[in-house]
């Protein structure tokens, strides 16, 4: 197989030989100052990097250059995303699954984990609880089981979620993280008006992938890896990629996920909307110590920084798998979306899950409430954003990327973030959080570049205080 980023064949656009040659090239040039400087200079103009250039930066051992990498990652983050951090929560619908994934407690052979599938009424209760926390954006999750979790169940659940308007609450964007499926089913998801379709590759190393997925439909490496192509061909504008760091050598995964981004850009003209960077965590019968490719916090931070430099227009997500301390550092290096107040069990938002019925997919490290996370972000100088305007205004896929690359997205996203934060402060925030947020909004209104936009945003914020909702640019 030859490397071809435009190919529809997984083993050509994620080409093992190209990855290994790139790793060898980086190992030879990791302390080549002239080359590193030329790569950093290219990155400064905001055009991104190839996978081979990016792995050279990741491998760099020169401390002075590593600090330069971190500073550049922070600058790129500020240039394209400002100080906004998008908030979301996962909602697990069902943990029935027919796969045999060795790193996931939902695997078929796990006979002691409670198997739960939410009814539409239970979904309604969970969504109301999430709305009462202040969430506007969900990522729904379900195991792969054609009998218990067919596509019709997913579609019905999406309709239920969108239909619920409780007090001032509404879920305005439903992202979907379910198993690789058919072109026809992706069209159904598109018609259901999903936001982003999310699918983690877990590992791009085919040999490791097949070993880690010994049974079930997920065993098929090509079908899984080519899923984003089918989704985008079916009309889904925004897709989200990710790897589970710790399953395979991190350098291989780093190159693999950037090659996947390059493939989508080459074939469809737009790369992934988001990249997620989870690490293996303890869960039910899963011991992360069984996987010997774990990465420390310092390596993890550099991975995030180098991904941010390589794909400046792509959102980056870090979940509550990571601790508060770790998440705080990653926010400075490129992360633009985080979850808050998350439950990784099926159910748990409306009512606590009894200990003997716990169905969590992984242990949560950051257990703070959404209000605590919002307050923390504002104290760090960030704007917690509950905005879903781009999706609802049709600014998705290549249209979003065009605005982002032109730097125009700031004229929409910054005021939209402030207006949705104002909604949160009015409807859900604790008094202390509200006080911090009101001052932040006053200060940040002055940072909106266009005077006309600034005045409209100021008026809308006054209207929100008066009881109106859902303004957007």
SVG drawing of the C-alpha trace seen along z (x, -y; Angstrom):
<svg xmlns="http://www.w3.org/2000/svg" viewBox="-42 -51 63 64">
<polyline fill="none" stroke="black" stroke-width="0.4" points="0.0,0.0 1.3,-3.5 0.5,-6.6 -2.3,-8.6 -4.2,-11.2 -6.9,-11.5 -7.6,-7.7 -10.8,-6.2 -8.8,-3.2 -7.9,-3.3 -4.5,-1.7 -3.6,-4.2 -4.6,-7.4 -3.4,-6.0 -0.3,-4.3 1.8,-2.3 5.0,-2.8 4.5,-6.6 4.0,-6.7 7.1,-4.7 9.2,-6.8 7.9,-10.0 8.8,-8.6 12.3,-7.8 12.7,-11.2 11.7,-12.9 14.1,-10.8 16.9,-11.9 16.0,-15.5 14.6,-16.1 17.6,-18.3 18.1,-19.9 17.7,-23.5 17.6,-24.9 14.8,-22.5 12.9,-23.1 13.1,-26.9 11.8,-26.6 8.9,-24.5 8.0,-27.0 8.3,-29.8 5.8,-28.1 3.5,-27.5 3.5,-31.2 1.7,-32.2 -1.2,-30.0 -1.3,-27.6 -0.8,-24.5 1.8,-21.7 2.1,-18.3 2.2,-15.2 5.9,-14.9 6.7,-18.5 4.6,-18.1 6.2,-15.0 9.6,-16.7 8.3,-19.3 6.9,-16.6 10.2,-14.8 12.3,-18.0 14.5,-17.7 15.8,-21.3 14.2,-23.0 14.4,-26.5 12.6,-25.3 10.0,-23.4 9.1,-26.5 8.8,-28.3 6.4,-25.5 4.3,-26.0 4.2,-29.8 3.2,-29.4 0.4,-26.9 -1.0,-29.4 -0.8,-32.2 -2.5,-30.2 -5.2,-29.2 -5.8,-32.9 -5.7,-34.0 -8.4,-31.5 -10.5,-30.8 -9.8,-33.8 -10.5,-33.1 -13.7,-31.2 -14.2,-27.7 -17.2,-25.7 -19.1,-23.7 -20.8,-20.4 -21.9,-17.2 -22.0,-13.6 -25.3,-11.7 -25.0,-7.9 -28.2,-6.3 -27.2,-2.6 -24.3,-0.4 -25.5,2.7 -22.7,3.6 -21.7,6.6 -18.0,5.8 -15.1,7.2 -12.9,4.1 -10.3,4.9 -10.1,1.4 -13.8,0.8 -16.0,2.2 -19.0,2.4 -17.4,5.3 -19.7,8.3 -17.9,10.7 -18.4,8.4 -21.3,10.2 -21.3,8.2 -21.8,4.7 -25.5,3.7 -26.8,3.4 -29.0,0.3 -30.9,-1.3 -32.8,-4.5 -36.4,-4.8 -37.6,-8.0 -39.1,-9.0 -35.8,-8.4 -34.0,-10.4 -36.5,-13.2 -35.7,-13.3 -32.0,-13.2 -32.2,-16.1 -34.3,-18.2 -31.7,-17.6 -29.0,-18.7 -31.0,-21.8 -31.4,-22.7 -27.6,-22.6 -27.4,-25.0 -26.2,-22.8 -27.2,-23.6 -25.0,-21.1 -24.9,-17.3 -22.8,-14.5 -24.9,-11.3 -23.2,-8.0 -24.3,-4.4 -22.7,-1.0 -22.9,0.9 -25.8,3.3 -28.1,3.6 -30.8,5.2 -30.8,2.9 -29.4,-0.2 -30.6,-0.3 -30.3,-3.6 -34.1,-4.2 -33.6,-4.3 -30.8,-6.8 -32.9,-9.0 -35.9,-8.8 -33.7,-9.8 -32.4,-12.8 -35.9,-13.9 -36.8,-13.6 -33.8,-15.6 -34.6,-18.5 -38.3,-18.5 -37.7,-19.3 -38.1,-22.9 -38.0,-23.1 -38.2,-26.6 -35.6,-28.6 -33.7,-25.4 -33.2,-23.9 -30.6,-21.6 -29.6,-23.4 -27.0,-21.0 -26.8,-17.2 -23.5,-15.7 -23.5,-12.0 -20.8,-9.5 -21.9,-6.1 -20.2,-3.2 -19.2,-3.3 -22.3,-2.7 -23.6,-2.8 -24.0,-5.6 -27.8,-5.2 -27.7,-5.6 -25.5,-8.6 -28.1,-10.2 -30.7,-9.5 -28.4,-11.2 -28.0,-14.2 -31.8,-14.4 -32.2,-14.3 -30.2,-17.6 -27.2,-16.4 -24.3,-18.6 -21.0,-16.8 -20.6,-13.1 -17.9,-11.8 -15.9,-8.6 -12.7,-7.7 -10.3,-5.6 -8.8,-4.3 -5.6,-3.3 -4.4,-3.9 -2.0,-0.9 -3.9,1.8 -2.2,4.7 -2.9,3.2 -6.4,2.3 -7.3,5.8 -5.8,7.2 -7.6,4.7 -10.9,5.4 -10.9,9.2 -14.6,9.8 -17.6,7.9 -18.2,5.6 -15.6,3.1 -12.9,5.6 -13.0,4.4 -10.3,1.8 -11.0,0.5 -14.8,0.2 -14.1,-1.8 -11.4,-4.0 -13.3,-4.9 -16.4,-5.9 -15.8,-9.6 -15.7,-9.4 -19.2,-7.7 -20.5,-10.3 -19.3,-13.2 -20.4,-11.7 -23.9,-11.3 -24.0,-15.1 -22.7,-15.4 -20.7,-18.6 -18.8,-18.3 -17.0,-15.2 -14.9,-14.7 -11.8,-12.4 -9.9,-11.1 -7.5,-8.5 -7.3,-6.8 -3.8,-7.5 -2.2,-4.7 -3.2,-1.8 -0.3,-2.2 2.9,-4.2 1.9,-7.8 4.2,-8.9 2.4,-6.5 -1.0,-7.8 0.0,-11.4 1.1,-11.0 -2.0,-8.8 -4.6,-11.4 -2.9,-14.2 -2.8,-12.0 -6.6,-11.4 -7.1,-15.2 -5.0,-15.7 -7.1,-13.0 -10.4,-14.7 -9.0,-18.0 -7.6,-16.5 -10.7,-14.6 -13.5,-16.9 -11.9,-20.3 -12.4,-20.5 -10.7,-18.7 -12.2,-17.4 -14.3,-19.9 -12.8,-18.5 -10.0,-16.3 -10.3,-14.6 -7.4,-13.4 -8.6,-11.0 -6.2,-8.8 -6.9,-5.3 -8.6,-5.4 -9.7,-2.8 -13.2,-1.5 -15.1,1.5 -13.0,4.5 -10.5,2.4 -7.1,1.8 -5.1,-0.9 -1.9,0.6 -2.5,3.5 -1.7,1.1 2.0,0.3 1.9,-2.7 0.6,-5.3 1.9,-8.8 2.8,-11.3 1.3,-14.7 4.3,-16.5 4.2,-14.3 0.4,-14.8 0.8,-18.6 3.2,-18.6 1.0,-16.4 -1.9,-18.9 0.4,-21.8 1.7,-20.2 -1.8,-19.2 -2.9,-22.8 0.0,-24.1 -0.5,-21.5 -4.3,-22.0 -5.0,-25.6 -8.6,-25.7 -9.7,-22.5 -11.4,-22.4 -9.7,-20.4 -11.6,-18.5 -10.5,-17.3 -13.0,-15.6 -13.4,-15.0 -11.1,-12.0 -8.4,-14.5 -7.9,-16.3 -8.5,-20.0 -4.8,-20.7 -4.2,-18.9 -7.1,-20.5 -6.0,-23.9 -2.6,-23.5 -4.2,-22.1 -6.5,-25.1 -3.4,-27.3 -2.0,-25.0 -4.9,-24.5 -8.0,-22.9 -11.1,-24.8 -13.9,-22.5 -14.4,-20.8 -17.2,-18.9 -18.5,-19.9 -20.5,-18.2 -20.3,-15.0 -21.7,-11.5 -20.2,-8.6 -22.8,-6.1 -26.1,-5.4 -28.3,-7.7 -27.2,-9.6 -28.1,-13.2 -31.7,-13.0 -31.1,-10.7 -27.8,-9.3 -26.9,-5.8 -26.7,-3.3 -23.2,-1.9 -24.3,1.6 -25.8,0.4 -22.9,-1.7 -22.4,-1.5 -19.7,-4.2 -17.6,-3.7 -14.6,-5.2 -13.6,-6.9 -14.1,-10.7 -11.1,-12.7 -12.7,-16.1 -15.9,-15.7 -16.8,-19.4 -20.3,-20.7 -20.9,-22.7 -21.2,-25.9 -17.8,-25.2 -16.2,-24.6 -17.8,-27.8 -16.6,-29.9 -13.1,-28.4 -12.9,-29.2 -13.9,-32.8 -11.4,-33.2 -8.7,-32.0 -9.9,-34.7 -11.8,-32.4 -15.4,-32.9 -17.4,-29.7 -19.5,-29.5 -22.8,-27.7 -23.1,-28.9 -24.5,-26.8 -25.1,-29.6 -22.8,-28.4 -24.6,-25.1 -28.0,-26.7 -27.1,-29.4 -25.6,-26.9 -22.0,-27.9 -20.7,-24.3 -18.2,-22.3 -16.3,-24.3 -18.4,-27.4 -17.2,-27.5 -13.6,-26.8 -13.6,-29.6 -14.8,-32.1 -12.3,-30.7 -9.4,-30.9 -10.3,-34.5 -10.4,-35.5 -14.1,-36.5 -15.4,-33.9 -14.4,-36.2 -17.0,-38.7 -19.7,-36.0 -18.3,-33.7 -17.1,-36.3 -20.5,-38.1 -22.4,-34.9 -20.3,-33.4 -21.1,-36.5 -24.8,-36.3 -25.0,-32.6 -22.9,-33.1 -25.4,-35.8 -28.2,-33.3 -26.4,-30.9 -25.8,-33.6 -29.4,-34.7 -30.9,-31.2 -28.5,-28.8 -25.5,-30.4 -24.7,-30.6 -24.6,-34.2 -20.8,-34.1 -20.4,-32.8 -23.0,-35.4 -21.0,-38.2 -17.8,-37.1 -19.5,-36.6 -21.3,-40.0 -17.9,-41.7 -16.4,-39.5 -19.1,-40.3 -18.7,-44.1 -15.0,-43.8 -15.2,-41.5 -17.9,-43.6 -15.1,-46.1 -13.0,-43.5 -15.6,-43.0 -13.8,-44.6 -16.7,-46.1 -18.6,-48.9 -22.0,-48.0 -21.7,-44.4 -20.6,-45.5 -23.7,-47.7 -26.1,-45.0 -24.5,-42.5 -24.8,-45.0 -28.5,-45.5 -29.2,-41.8 -27.5,-41.2 -29.8,-43.8 -32.8,-42.0 -31.6,-38.7 -31.6,-40.4 -35.1,-41.4 -36.2,-37.9 -35.7,-37.3 -33.5,-34.4 -31.7,-32.9 -30.1,-35.8 -27.3,-35.0 -25.1,-36.5"/>
</svg>
